[in-house]
């Protein structure tokens, strides 16, 4: 008993009590006591055989649970509202963490809070800030907005414009269901007018529509730089006030983040510090 207590790192009286409780639970003595020594009897040998099987099953169960949890640690669940959210970011993240598993879910701007509260996504990336109680938001980066006009437009020679200077223009924009449309409509409302959107199309066609003289459009400076080679379109800075498109990463307060989710938020901060210039547009 003394040697057994030492191996188990427990006091001998405590070990004796534990054995007595076990024998009481089983209903028969499991040991024969001879002097100061004890030995497994036949009942004890039978019981030990099954206990060893149970311990083996428990060890295998723990390994299975550990393996499953390790797989979960590598899963990033990402809700995307901002459609332009760059594939380059996810590609760079995947390159840094090749064992990561990225599950990307496209959601609407009006369901951000609902998705986060369901705990089925770790983060939501959006340009529409949701300030509901219990939702945490962090600005990832800002993009300065410009006014894009046809080269022959009366505003084309201006060094800068106020957004309200375009209040009588025909606007080209995305359909109403899109987040970008919601944001730019709100900018126009802030400048005192409702944009007269006469053409709805996607970003990839917008520059061509402006070049064809079908209207003007609000664009991010990053997109303006991508289209700077088109001589038929002029991109004019907006001032008094300036407008920016903010991109947010949002999550539910108290949400459990696995290792990959924690790394993603740190990676995102570092990525944009490296790839964004001082005026808030992507250099890539």
C-alpha positions as CSV (number, residue, x, y, z in Angstrom):
1,X,0.0,0.0,0.0
2,X,2.9,2.3,0.8
3,X,4.6,1.7,-2.5
4,X,1.3,2.1,-4.4
5,X,0.5,5.4,-2.7
6,X,4.0,6.7,-3.6
7,X,3.5,5.8,-7.3
8,X,0.1,7.4,-7.4
9,X,1.4,10.4,-5.5
10,X,-1.4,10.2,-2.9
11,X,-1.5,9.7,0.8
12,X,-1.7,6.1,1.9
13,X,-4.9,6.7,4.0
14,X,-6.6,8.3,1.0
15,X,-5.7,5.3,-1.2
16,X,-7.1,2.9,1.4
17,X,-10.4,4.9,1.5
18,X,-10.6,4.8,-2.3
19,X,-10.1,1.1,-2.5
20,X,-12.7,0.6,0.2
21,X,-15.2,2.7,-1.7
22,X,-14.5,0.8,-4.9
23,X,-15.1,-2.5,-3.3
24,X,-18.3,-1.2,-1.7
25,X,-19.5,-0.1,-5.1
26,X,-18.6,-3.4,-6.8
27,X,-20.1,-5.3,-3.9
28,X,-17.3,-7.8,-3.3
29,X,-13.7,-7.6,-2.1
30,X,-11.2,-7.1,-4.9
31,X,-8.1,-7.7,-2.8
32,X,-6.9,-10.3,-0.4
33,X,-5.1,-8.8,2.6
34,X,-2.2,-10.7,4.0
35,X,-0.4,-8.9,6.8
36,X,0.6,-5.4,5.5
37,X,0.3,-6.5,1.9
38,X,-2.7,-6.8,-0.4
39,X,-3.1,-8.9,-3.6
40,X,-5.7,-9.0,-6.4
41,X,-8.1,-11.8,-5.9
42,X,-10.0,-13.5,-8.6
43,X,-12.8,-10.9,-8.5
44,X,-10.2,-8.2,-8.7
45,X,-8.5,-9.8,-11.7
46,X,-11.9,-10.0,-13.6
47,X,-12.6,-6.4,-12.7
48,X,-9.1,-5.2,-13.8
49,X,-9.5,-6.9,-17.2
50,X,-12.6,-4.8,-17.9
51,X,-11.2,-1.6,-16.4
52,X,-8.2,-1.8,-18.7
53,X,-10.6,-2.1,-21.6
54,X,-12.5,0.9,-20.4
55,X,-9.3,3.0,-20.0
56,X,-8.2,2.0,-23.5
57,X,-11.6,3.1,-24.9
58,X,-11.4,6.4,-23.0
59,X,-7.8,7.0,-24.3
60,X,-9.0,6.4,-27.9
61,X,-12.0,8.6,-27.3
62,X,-9.8,11.4,-26.1
63,X,-7.5,11.1,-29.1
64,X,-10.6,11.2,-31.4
65,X,-11.8,14.3,-29.6
66,X,-8.4,16.0,-29.8
67,X,-8.1,15.2,-33.5
68,X,-11.6,16.6,-34.2
69,X,-10.8,19.8,-32.2
70,X,-7.5,20.2,-34.0
71,X,-9.4,20.2,-37.3
72,X,-11.8,22.8,-35.9
73,X,-8.9,24.9,-34.8
74,X,-8.0,25.3,-38.5
75,X,-11.4,26.4,-39.8
76,X,-12.1,30.1,-40.4
77,X,-15.8,30.9,-40.9
78,X,-16.1,34.3,-42.7
79,X,-19.2,36.2,-43.6
80,X,-18.8,38.5,-46.6
81,X,-21.0,41.5,-47.3
82,X,-18.4,43.6,-49.1
83,X,-18.2,42.0,-52.5
84,X,-14.9,43.6,-53.5
85,X,-13.3,42.0,-50.5
86,X,-10.1,41.0,-52.2
87,X,-9.4,37.4,-53.1
88,X,-5.7,38.4,-52.7
89,X,-6.3,38.7,-48.9
90,X,-7.6,35.2,-48.6
91,X,-4.9,33.9,-51.0
92,X,-2.2,35.5,-48.9
93,X,-3.7,34.2,-45.7
94,X,-3.9,30.7,-47.2
95,X,-0.3,31.0,-48.2
96,X,0.7,32.0,-44.7
97,X,-1.5,29.3,-43.1
98,X,-1.6,26.4,-45.7
99,X,-3.5,24.1,-43.2
100,X,-6.3,26.6,-42.8
101,X,-9.8,25.8,-44.1
102,X,-11.7,28.9,-45.1
103,X,-15.5,28.7,-45.2
104,X,-16.8,31.9,-46.9
105,X,-20.5,32.8,-46.6
106,X,-22.1,35.6,-48.6
107,X,-24.7,37.5,-46.5
108,X,-26.8,40.6,-46.9
109,X,-26.0,43.8,-45.1
110,X,-29.4,43.6,-43.3
111,X,-28.6,40.2,-41.8
112,X,-25.1,40.9,-40.3
113,X,-26.4,41.0,-36.7
114,X,-28.5,37.8,-37.2
115,X,-25.6,35.9,-38.7
116,X,-23.1,36.9,-35.9
117,X,-25.6,36.1,-33.1
118,X,-26.1,32.6,-34.6
119,X,-22.3,32.0,-34.0
120,X,-22.0,30.3,-37.4
121,X,-19.4,32.8,-38.6
122,X,-16.4,34.1,-36.7
123,X,-16.4,37.5,-38.5
124,X,-18.4,39.5,-41.0
125,X,-16.6,41.8,-43.5
126,X,-18.8,44.8,-44.4
127,X,-18.7,48.4,-45.4
128,X,-22.0,49.1,-43.6
129,X,-21.3,49.6,-39.9
130,X,-23.6,47.6,-37.6
131,X,-23.6,49.2,-34.1
132,X,-26.1,46.9,-32.5
133,X,-25.5,46.1,-28.8
134,X,-23.0,43.2,-28.4
135,X,-21.6,43.6,-31.9
136,X,-17.9,44.7,-32.0
137,X,-16.6,46.5,-35.1
138,X,-13.1,47.5,-36.2
139,X,-12.1,49.6,-39.2
140,X,-9.8,47.5,-41.5
141,X,-9.2,50.3,-44.0
142,X,-10.6,53.4,-45.6
143,X,-11.0,54.2,-49.3
144,X,-11.3,57.8,-50.4
145,X,-14.2,58.5,-52.8
146,X,-13.9,60.4,-56.1
147,X,-16.4,61.5,-58.7
148,X,-15.9,59.9,-62.1
149,X,-17.2,61.9,-65.1
150,X,-16.8,61.7,-68.9
151,X,-13.8,63.5,-70.3
152,X,-15.9,66.2,-72.0
153,X,-18.0,66.9,-68.9
154,X,-18.3,70.5,-67.5
155,X,-16.8,69.3,-64.2
156,X,-13.9,67.5,-65.8
157,X,-11.5,70.4,-65.6
158,X,-12.1,71.0,-61.9
159,X,-9.3,70.2,-59.4
160,X,-11.9,69.1,-57.0
161,X,-15.6,69.2,-56.5
162,X,-18.2,69.1,-53.7
163,X,-20.5,66.1,-54.1
164,X,-23.5,68.5,-54.1
165,X,-22.0,70.0,-57.4
166,X,-23.3,66.7,-59.0
167,X,-26.8,66.9,-57.6
168,X,-28.3,67.5,-61.1
169,X,-26.4,64.8,-62.8
170,X,-27.5,61.4,-64.0
171,X,-25.8,58.7,-61.9
172,X,-24.5,55.3,-62.8
173,X,-24.5,52.9,-59.8
174,X,-25.0,49.3,-58.7
175,X,-28.6,47.9,-58.2
176,X,-30.3,48.8,-55.0
177,X,-29.7,45.4,-53.4
178,X,-26.0,46.0,-53.2
179,X,-24.1,47.4,-50.2
180,X,-22.1,49.8,-52.4
181,X,-25.4,51.4,-53.6
182,X,-26.6,51.8,-50.0
183,X,-23.4,53.6,-49.0
184,X,-23.2,55.9,-52.0
185,X,-26.9,56.8,-51.8
186,X,-26.3,57.8,-48.2
187,X,-23.4,60.0,-49.2
188,X,-25.6,61.9,-51.7
189,X,-28.3,62.2,-49.0
190,X,-25.7,63.6,-46.7
191,X,-24.8,66.2,-49.3
192,X,-28.4,67.3,-49.6
193,X,-29.8,65.5,-52.6
194,X,-31.1,62.1,-53.8
195,X,-29.0,60.7,-56.6
196,X,-30.8,60.4,-59.9
197,X,-29.7,56.9,-60.8
198,X,-30.6,56.3,-64.5
199,X,-28.2,53.4,-65.1
200,X,-27.7,50.4,-62.9
201,X,-24.8,48.1,-63.7
202,X,-21.9,46.3,-62.1
203,X,-18.5,47.7,-61.3
204,X,-16.9,46.0,-64.3
205,X,-19.1,48.0,-66.7
206,X,-19.2,51.2,-64.9
207,X,-16.1,52.9,-66.4
208,X,-17.3,52.0,-69.9
209,X,-20.7,53.5,-69.3
210,X,-19.1,56.8,-68.0
211,X,-16.8,56.9,-71.0
212,X,-19.8,56.5,-73.3
213,X,-21.4,59.6,-71.6
214,X,-24.2,57.8,-69.9
215,X,-23.7,59.6,-66.6
216,X,-21.3,60.1,-63.6
217,X,-20.5,57.8,-60.7
218,X,-19.0,57.7,-57.3
219,X,-15.9,55.5,-57.2
220,X,-13.2,54.6,-54.7
221,X,-9.8,56.0,-55.4
222,X,-8.4,52.5,-55.6
223,X,-10.8,51.7,-58.5
224,X,-10.1,55.0,-60.1
225,X,-6.4,54.2,-60.2
226,X,-7.2,50.8,-61.7
227,X,-9.0,52.7,-64.5
228,X,-6.7,55.6,-64.9
229,X,-5.6,54.5,-68.3
230,X,-9.0,55.2,-69.8
231,X,-8.6,58.7,-71.4
232,X,-12.4,59.0,-71.8
233,X,-13.0,59.2,-68.0
234,X,-11.8,61.8,-65.5
235,X,-11.6,61.1,-61.8
236,X,-12.1,64.2,-59.6
237,X,-11.4,64.4,-55.8
238,X,-14.3,65.2,-53.6
239,X,-13.9,67.8,-50.8
240,X,-15.9,69.8,-48.3
241,X,-16.7,67.2,-47.1
242,X,-14.5,64.3,-48.2
243,X,-16.2,60.9,-48.3
244,X,-14.6,57.6,-47.6
245,X,-15.8,54.0,-47.9
246,X,-14.9,52.3,-44.6
247,X,-14.4,48.5,-44.5
248,X,-15.2,46.9,-41.1
249,X,-14.5,43.5,-39.6
250,X,-17.3,42.7,-37.1
251,X,-17.8,40.0,-34.5
252,X,-20.1,39.1,-31.6
253,X,-18.8,40.0,-28.2
254,X,-17.9,36.9,-26.2
255,X,-17.7,34.7,-29.4
256,X,-15.2,31.8,-29.0
257,X,-12.4,32.2,-31.5
258,X,-10.3,29.2,-32.5
259,X,-6.6,29.6,-33.3
260,X,-7.2,30.3,-37.0
261,X,-9.8,33.0,-36.4
262,X,-7.6,34.8,-33.9
263,X,-4.7,34.6,-36.4
264,X,-6.9,36.0,-39.2
265,X,-7.7,39.2,-37.4
266,X,-4.0,39.8,-36.7
267,X,-3.1,38.9,-40.3
268,X,-5.8,41.3,-41.6
269,X,-4.4,44.3,-39.6
270,X,-0.8,43.5,-40.7
271,X,-1.8,43.0,-44.4
272,X,-3.4,46.4,-44.8
273,X,-0.7,48.2,-42.9
274,X,1.7,46.7,-45.5
275,X,-0.5,47.0,-48.7
276,X,-2.4,50.3,-48.1
277,X,-0.8,53.7,-48.8
278,X,-1.3,56.7,-46.6
279,X,-4.4,57.9,-48.4
280,X,-6.4,54.7,-47.9
281,X,-6.3,52.8,-51.2
282,X,-4.8,49.5,-52.1
283,X,-1.4,49.6,-53.7
284,X,-1.9,46.1,-55.3
